[in-house]
Amino acid sequence: MNYAARKRLILGVAALTVSAGAIAGCKNFLTDASVPQGTLDAGTLATKSGVEGTLMAAYRQLDFTTGVGGSWASAASNWIWGSVTSDDAYKGSEATDQPNIDPVEQYQWSAPGVESELNDKWRAMYEGVVRSNATINLLKSVTSAKPGEISVADARSIEGEATFLRAHYHFEAWRLWGNIPYYRETDTDFSKANMTKAQAATEIIKDLDAAIALLPASPRNGDKARVTSWTAKAYKGRVQMSNAEFANALATLRDVRNSGPYALESSFDKVWTGFSAFENGRETILAYQASANDGESNGNNANYGDRLTFPHSGSPFGCCGFHQPSQNLVNFFATDVTTGLPASQTNVNWNASSANFTAAVKTPVDPRLDFTVGRDGVPYKDWGPHSPDWIRSPSYGGVYSNKKHVHEKASGAVSLVGWNNTQLNSVNIHIFRYADLLLMLAEAEVEAGTLENARAIVNQIRTRAGTLVQGPGTDAATIAVPITDPRTAAYANYRIGTYTTPWTSQTVARNAVRDERRLELAMEGQRFYDLRRWGIAETVLNAYITVEKTRRLQLGGAAAVASRHALFPIPTIQIQLSKGKGGGLTQNPGW
Amino acid sequence: MTASPKQDGAAPGRIKFVDVNGDGQVTAADRTIIGSPHPSFTSSFELGYRRGNFDISASVFGSFGNKIFDAQKDFYVFRDFSTNVRKDLLENSWTPTNLSAKYPILDQNDTYSKAISSYYVEDGSYVRLRNVQIGWNVPASIARWVSASRVYVQAENLFTITGYSGLDPSLPNGNAFGAAGDVRDQFRGVDTGVYPSSRTFSIGITTSF
């Protein structure tokens, strides 16, 4: 990596515009003093606004950008790496669109297409690291050269925000590759060898501890989406859980629950929404701030990484039908008619049906199904009933559509500009939300043996899920209605209950928490990482393939999930680029 | 298959890769340089002959020893995105009864065969008659109202002798712009499907008044 060149690239967003202008017409380019010229170097940016802008660029890398590593593979939602790889979703769309992702779904991760996608993710995450480090370096040079330019409190928060973001980008890479190199602002040699997975986790937590110490408890300038010490603390618990440090995680997560600012939204429809009144509510811990109609002329600040995952041509969104829920996931939402608990816990045939789960099927279901999955005949938020012609290729991607990240018609969150603007919106992409944190806390409680604490959390989540359900969706007021509303009987039989019997077996409790996590966070790019964390990815996914290949032809070509799938292969190009005195990267085992 | 080096996604009819480093398995560590886009030599012949009022001239160009990476195969053999494919894929793809086929098996789930390999690389040598022209100087006795005139017929790119299976081994320049500007130098010998050189016939008259 050429650090100087990359740094110029980061700082030079304006420079791109300038060079484009120079190609278009260079009449007065060299003499017109009002036109910004050349690359923005560190000297030009050595002001408070320069530092703030650089920090914003570090935040911006949370989702797909048109810059380094920008592709569907670097979407904030992780729909490719956390969802398509799991039993929650198919790649969707059709085989010949984005064919590089086909072998991701088929667990053929040494196939050439996968390397290209992985390389985008790698580049995007380390671009995030570079931008975070550039912010810290610039901040330090400004505070030493111009004391007073930035207040001490601001400087501490800026450093904390950048340090947090650096930890996040490394964590994202860590979840894919485990054995990653860690880069801080003082690094000058970019040929480092990879650390072990355990060492890298230690470094991530070290950065999060530093961020906790630096950050204020409430967001700077009142900007709701900025990270705070609570964001960093919550995230630390997440990393500890991911690293199986259950006792440490329990302490961290309990502290966040007991003293932090977070709470669940009152109903599930307010979690993923285009209504600005509900964005960055108390459930949001970290979210990519999608923005539409803000003056950017191509919609590039919107939900770009997920724009392909809307229903296809017959729908109001037009394109492209990626990231479709699996039959397995839809079946998993069935509940027991008496207890309202997941049917999968008591009915061994819960996954027997391969039939289209349309509005006509009145099997009792968890109401979260219809905030997660688009199915025929059921109102799709307030867009009217989902219809078979919204599906691009049923034999390939199945008959269901993705739903959570789609804006409500009445929300006005749709972008009015950009290519196929109907699939661009300002719905924030949740990277970490409070329900996710609570369910991790429940896991930690189970591991600690305090099963009743875990049960209370799971019941809290289930109670919320049973408040408002998908309504008839004819206007803003009927998108979500009480579960008792008789109108819902036309398309669903909603049934959800709490665990009323105390949990006495750790295994039963553990499985119940895991089931709840799947139901609550389905299609949010978490499932595959969870299966890995729990050490059950091979068992669960091979069982999934065995059944699901009878439903979807492409899974007939799936490779068996083996121990090497515990980590993704490091892109060969990155291994080659890392050759140098630092020793360079080594490929993960088995690839 | 069992006798071959271990290869992910191996199946009958798919492309079999070389275990370059001989470790018994085909991985990214087996990547190597396949060929050079630079010719061993290029040559041209300029011919001219005149007899009486007739003249003939020709220009023959040859390029030898260069390799072409036919990136088009990604589309017309391996069906990247929803594109048309070569018509002969139907008859010339591998099947259990067509073992020495020109193309690998038609297999939607084959995500490995399309990896960059020598399958895309072909000898780009060619000899081409770039230009041939036959002219006739019109005798002053026929057309005495003009001082001098010559009529001719000309053919450009009349024929090309090559083993290359793509459209045009001379690889006319395409646009290739990257972040660093013009990156055509990085695409030497890569056939990205640029419109081929056209065969042109012309007749003309040269005169003055």
Chai-1 contact restraints between the chains, C-beta under 6 A:
chainA,res_idxA,chainB,res_idxB,connection_type,confidence,min_distance_angstrom,max_distance_angstrom,comment,restraint_id
A,A95,B,Q108,contact,1.0,0.0,6.0,A-B,restraint_1
A,T96,B,F81,contact,1.0,0.0,6.0,A-B,restraint_2
A,T96,B,S82,contact,1.0,0.0,6.0,A-B,restraint_3
A,P99,B,D80,contact,1.0,0.0,6.0,A-B,restraint_4
A,D102,B,T111,contact,1.0,0.0,6.0,A-B,restraint_5
A,P103,B,T111,contact,1.0,0.0,6.0,A-B,restraint_6
A,Q108,B,G9,contact,1.0,0.0,6.0,A-B,restraint_7
A,Q108,B,T111,contact,1.0,0.0,6.0,A-B,restraint_8
A,S110,B,D8,contact,1.0,0.0,6.0,A-B,restraint_9
A,A111,B,T111,contact,1.0,0.0,6.0,A-B,restraint_10
A,A111,B,Y112,contact,1.0,0.0,6.0,A-B,restraint_11
A,P112,B,A115,contact,1.0,0.0,6.0,A-B,restraint_12
A,G557,B,N109,contact,1.0,0.0,6.0,A-B,restraint_13
A,T572,B,A28,contact,1.0,0.0,6.0,A-B,restraint_14
